Amino acid sequence: MTAERYSAMLSRLRAHPGLCRAIHLAAQASVMLVYLIFAGTLGWLAWQRDTRLLRAVLVPAAVFVLGTILRAAINRPRPYEAFGQPPLFPRDTKGKSMPSRHCFSAAGIAVTAFFIWPPLGILAGILALVIAVTRILSGVHYPSDVLAGLAFGSAAAWAGLYLI
């Protein structure tokens, strides 16, 4: 993404306040729904005394920790820092743009949910894609940040589920 594309994207979006509100709502709702899927999956596994509970807890937690370490090590500036134009919604986070933590967490949860019950994992995967798109449209991540987050979160979760 270039500075010109970033600026043009945000200018077009800001010209439509209703669209901005819809993006903000989609961003918040998709994150909340992914975490509700995670909590519900853990609750169901605990209720059923399912032996997969430990993996369902440890794998997304490990993805979160490893992804957080990775993004701190890369410490890529966010688009609004690099291009000197504020994002669609107020943010003050500096650096740590690559990979997107929202995306790798959502992808790790989606893969874990898929492992437990595939239809639920597919729903969580769709929500992870919504999160990725809204992170770009909000101007807080580059497309490569969210793609890296989705790829890292998915791969790490698959590996973890089969190694544990």
Secondary structure, DSSP 8 states (H G I E B T S, - for coil): --HHHHHHHHHHHHT-HHHHHHHHHHHHHHHHHHHHHHHHHHHHHHHHT-TTHHHHHHHHHHHHHHHHHHHHHH----HHHHH----SS-----S--SS-HHHHHHHHHHHHHHHH-HHHHHHHHHHHHHHHHHHHHTTSS-HHHHHHHHHHHHHHHHHHHHH-
